[in-house]
Amino acid sequence: MGRLTTTLKRAGFWDDLVRRNPLFYSRARCILSEFDQWSPERRTSWVQERLQGILDAARRTPYGRRVSAPASLERWPVLEKEQIRAEATAFFNAPEFLGVPASTSGTTGTPLRLLRSFESIAYEQAVLDHLFAQAGLDAATCRVAVLRGDDIKPLADRNPPFWRLANNGRRLLFSTNHLDAQTVGDFVGALREFAPHAIVAYPTALDPLCALMAKRGERVSVPFTLCSSEVLTAETAAVAREVLNTHVVDYYGQAERVSFAYGNPFEGYRFLASYSVNELVEVESTGDSSVCELISTGLWNKAMPLVRYRTGDRILLRRGSDPAAVAAGRETFLGIIGRSEDYLVSPTGARLIALNHVPRDVPGVLRMQFVQEAPDLVTVRLVPAPGFSDESRKILLRQAARKLPPSMHVRIELTTDLVRNSSGKAPLVIRRF
């Protein structure tokens, strides 16, 4: 199924066959269009009905039976990532062939095995298309430039093009790991020629593009920019507005598909109430803001229903905000803490991103971390699990070579723990030069 999924994506059929599945997609778009127009009572009733369906599905899983399948949400225990990592199938409510397998290393380099229902995939796509529609665009037909983690060609190849067309010419995929001061002119030229209606980007790719364009005095007009997966700073959003003449929207979600929020650093962010039931637990307070831990229950993935899942992310609230109102999407919040700085810097100055792709599907990797000692030296600190072997090492180095140029030497160091920062977290990337 995983190989079939990859083939469909590359062939451009994925959107129509799965992401915009007619069995689920049209209904999802209707809900998104109408939800905010419903009365508060009707919204609450609808959410509770969806939640009951998820709890019923969770009760049928081995994990649900293990915790005695509580009838009400608040009686379920908080679910930790480590529990899923240790026994992912205990959370499956369907055979794998009735869902779409997925995996992620997250921001800590730790693999996580997931299963998504076809309904949840369609709803996720409907949500993203809804954001495009709010900008006056049809996501299924408009031209989109993609600045994310796509591997277009070897990094040793410094000759353009650093991009390729996909989805019948509607997508222009850039190799952002080639982007630096020497190549930015080629990137800008390709953008002008393609004339996209929208850009979809990681902030760590959008930032150097816009900064280099500003330095060169370059301007390209792109109506809409959609960011995700990392922290979007106000500075990056501002320079994007300047050099791209664009409306910037940022969205927050997880591979586990348990929560969704959108907005930007200027106007704040809002949880999508039809996506999940969220809990915010205050962990820190300052003079004008507070930090809350996010625990969420997704409303759409009955193939792998995750109840009261601790996301590991923290939400920044304005002082005086009502956490319950923020969690329910009735009030905005300031932003998400974390999900930044996860890039290496090549000897040419390019930001090398999408590094969490490197450990995916490598056997025997419990946790891993990139420590950059110098522009041309990276140590992969790896906590091995049973099954790690010389073959695992070869796969890891091969996948790292897709993200790093030959001028960077990579060495693997087995360890029992990772390097931690002052807050006790082990980030995916540490730069020491």
N, C-alpha and C positions, 0 to 999 in steps of 0.2 A: 504493500500500500504506500509506503514511504517513497519508493522509487517511482510508482505511478503518479503520485502527487507532484514530484519534481518534474517529471516528463510533461504533465499537463500544464504546469506553470510555464515551462520554457516554450511550449507550443502555443501559449496564449489562450488555451481553452479553459483555464482554471476559473476565471471570473464567471463565465456563463454556466459551466457544468456544476460548480460547487459553491462558489462565493455568492452567486446570484441565482441560486437554485429556485426555480419558480414555485416549488412547494412551500417555501418559507419566506422568500425575499420580499414579495409584494406586501404580504401581511406585516412584515417588519417595518417597511417604509411607512405604511399607514399608521402603525402605532407611534412611530417617531414624529410623524406630522401632526397627530391628533392629541398626543399625551398631554402636552402643556395646556391644551384648551379644555381638558376635562376638569371637573370640579375636584377640589382636594379629596373629597370623600370617594369619588370614583377612582382617582389615582391610587389612594391607599388600598381600596378593595382589590384593584387589579394587581398591585404589587404583592399583596398577601396571597392572592390566588397563585401567582407565579411561584412565590416562595414555597407554598405548600407542595407544589409539584416537584420542586427541587428537593425538599426534605423527604418526600415520599421516595424519590429516586435514590437519595443517599441512604435511606434505611435499608435498601435492597443490596447495598454493597457489603463486602466483608468488614470494612471499617465501621459502617453503620451498625451492623449486628454486634460488633465488638464493643461499641459504646452504648449498647442497649437502645439505640434508635429513639432518642428523646422526641416527644411530640412537638415541643416548642423550640424555636431557634435559640433562645437564651440559655437553654439547658444543655445545648451541645458544647463540648469542650472546644477551646481554641485549637485550631489545626496548625501544626508547624511544618515548614518545608521539609525538615529532616524526616518526618513521618512518610511523606510522599516519596522522597528519595530512597528510603529504605525498602518500601514495598508499594510501588505505584499501582500494581494491579488490585490492591485492596480497596482502591477508590474507583475502580471501573464498574459501571453499571450496564455495560454492553460489551459484546465481543469486539475485538479490535477491528474486524472487518466491517462492522457497522458504524465505525467512526473514522476519524482521520488522526493517525498518530502524529505527535509533535515532540520536540525536545528543545531544551534551552539550557544554557549554562548560567543564565542570569547575570548579575553584576559581580558575582563572586567567583565565576569560573567553575561552578559546581553543576554538573549535568542534572537535569530534571526531566523525567519521562512523563508525557501528558497524552491525553486522548480527548479529542474534540468532537462533539456531535455535529451533524450537518446543519441542524437548526442554529446552533451557536455560531457557526462560521458564517451563515447567511446573515444573522443579526449583526455580527461584527462588521461585515461589509456594508450593510444598510446604514449603520451608524456613521461610517466613514463617508459614504455617499451623501448622507444627510448634511455633513459638514460642507461638502462641495456644493450641494444644492443651496445652502445658506449663502454661499458666495456667488450664486447665479450660474453654477457650472454643472454639467452632467458628467459625473465621474466615469461613466462607461464609455463616453465618446470623446472627451476632451483630450488635448495633448498634454502630457505630463512629463517633466524632466525629473529624474530620480537621482538624488545625491545621498545614497545610503552605503551599504556595504557590499555592493556587487563587484565580483571579480571579473573584469573584462579581458585582461591580458596580463602577462607576467610583469611585475614591477620593474624588472631590469630593462624592459622595452620602453624607451623614453620618446618614442616617435608616435605622434597622433595617428589615428584617432584613439582617444581614451574613453570611448563611449560606443554603444551599439543600440540599434533600434529593437524594440520588442512590441508585442501585442499589436501586430499588424500596423506598425509604424506609429502607434499612439503613445508609446513610451520611449524615452531616450534615457538609457541607463548609463550613468557615469561611473568610472573607476575613480572614486574620490581619493583613494590612496596614492594616485598619481598627481594630485593637485598640489602645486607649490608655486613659488614666484616665477619659475621658468615656464611653467605650463599653463598658467591661468589665462593667458591670452587665447590659447586654443579652446579652453573651456568656454570662455565668453563668446568666441566666434561660433561655437557649436550651439550655444543657447540662442544667439541671434538668428541663426539659420533655421533652427527648429521652431522658434517662436512659441514656446509652451504657454498654455493657459494657466498652468499651475506647476509649482515645484513641490515635491515631496522629499523631505530631507531629515537627516540627523542634525541636530544643532552643531555638533563638532565638525560637520562637513560644511554646513551653511556659513558658519563663522569665518573660516579662512577664505572661502570664496568671496564673501562680501567685503572682508577686510582688505584683501588683495585688490579687488575691484575699486574700492574707495581710494586706495593708495595710487592706483593707476588713473583715476578719474574716469573709470568705465561705468556705463549705465545700461541696463537692459530692463525693459518693462515686462513684468510677469504679474498678472492680476492677483493670484492667490498663492500663498505658501503655507504648506502644512508640515509641521514638525512633530517629532515623537521620539520616544525611547531614551531621551536624555534631558537634562535640565536645559531649558531655553532661557538665557539671561535677557534682561531688559536691553543690555548693550547690543547683543546679537540681533534682537528683534528690531532695534532702532536702526542699525546700519543696514539691515535687510530692507526696511522700509525706504531708506534713502537711495540705495543703489539699484534696487529692483522695483521700486514704485509699487510695492505689493502689500496686500492685506495678510498679516501673519496670524495663523491660528496654531496653537500647540495642543496636542492631546496626550493624555496619560492612560496607560493600560498595562497589562502584564500578559506574558505568555499563558498564564493560568486562566486568563479571561474571567476574573472575578470582580473587576471594577473598571470604571471608565470616567474620565473627567476631561474637560476641554476649556480653552480660554487663551489668555496670553498674559505676559508679565505686567501689562499696563492696566488691564481691566479685571484681572483676577481669573480664577478657574471655578468651574461648577461641575459637581458630580452629575452623571446622567442617571436620573432616578429609575428609569425603566430597565437599567442594566443590572443593578445589584442592590443588595441591602448592605449598608456600610455602618461600621462602628468606629468612632474616634475616641481614643483613650489618651488623655493628656499625659505627657511624659516630661515636659519641660515648660517653664514659663519665664518670659522676659518682660521688660517694661511695656512694650507695645504689641507683643504677639505671644502666641503659645504654639508649642509643637505637640502634635498628636500622632500616635501610632494608628495605622490603618488596618482594620480587620474587616474582611468583606466576604459576602456570600453571593456568588454570581447567580443570575436568574435564568440562564439559558442553556447551560451545558449539562444535560442529563446523562450524557455518556460518562462523564467524570465529575459528578457534583461535589464541589468543595465547599464545605459549610464552616463558616467562621474562620476563614483562612487568614493567617497572619502574613501580610504581604511583605513585611520587612521595610516598607516605605513609610516615611513620615510626612505629615501634612502641616503646612505652616498657616496658622489662623491669625486673623487680626484680633487684637485685644478686644474683648466684649462680644465676640462672635458666639453664637449658640452652636455648640458642636453637633447637636442632634439635627438642627436645621441645615447645617453645612453637609452632614452625612446624607441627608435626604435630598440634597440638591436645591434646597430653597434659598440658601445663601451661598455667596462665593467665598473662596479662600485664596490666600496669597500665592501658594505654589507648593511644589513637591520638593522635599529636601533629598539630595543625593542624585545618583544617575548622571554624574558629570566626571570629567577628567579621565574617562576610560579610553585613552588613546596613547599610542607611542609616537615619537617624533623621529622621522627618518633622517639620515645624514643630509638630505637636501632640504629639510625643513617641512616636509609633508606630514600631515597628521594621519596616522594609520589607525583606522577605526574598524568597527565590527569585529573586534578581537574575541568577543564571546562566541563567535562561530568556530574558533579553532578547536576547542575541546569537544565539540558536538560529536556524539556517537563514537568516541574513542574508548575502547574497552578498558576498564580498570582505573578510571580517573575519578577520584572522590572529590578533590578540590584542586584548583590551580590558580596561579597568579603570575603576571608578567612584571618583572623588576628590571627596569632599564638603567643599567649602570653607566652607559655612555651612549653617544649617538649611534654607534655601530655595535653595541653589545647588549643583549637581552638575556636574562636568566628566567627560565620558566620554572617556578617553584611548584612542585606537584606533590600532593598527598595521594599516594596510590591506594587503590582498593584491590581486593582479590581479583585476579584476572589481568592485572597490568603486566605487560610482557615487552620483549624487544619489538614485537610487531606493533604494540600500542605506541611505543616510542617512535617508530617509523611513521605511523599514521599521523601522530601529533606533529612531527617535524614537517611532514608533507603538507598538512593543512596550514601550519604556520607560514610556510613558504608562499602560500597564496596571498597572505596579508602583508608580508614583510619583504623588502627588496633583498637581493643577494648580498648587498653591501653590509647588511646587519647579521652579525653572528648570533645564533641562538643556541643556548645550552640548557639542558634539562637537569634540574637538581631535585632529587627525591627528598622529601622532608615529612615531618610529622605535624607541622603547623605552618601557617602563612604569616607574612609580615603584617602587623596590625598598626593602624593609625592611633591618634590620641583618643579617639572615641571607642577604641576596642574593636573596630571593624577591620576586616581584611579586604581591601579594595581589589578589583581585578587588575589594576595597573598602578604601579609605583614608579615614578621617575626620580632618579637620584642625581641627575647632572644639571 
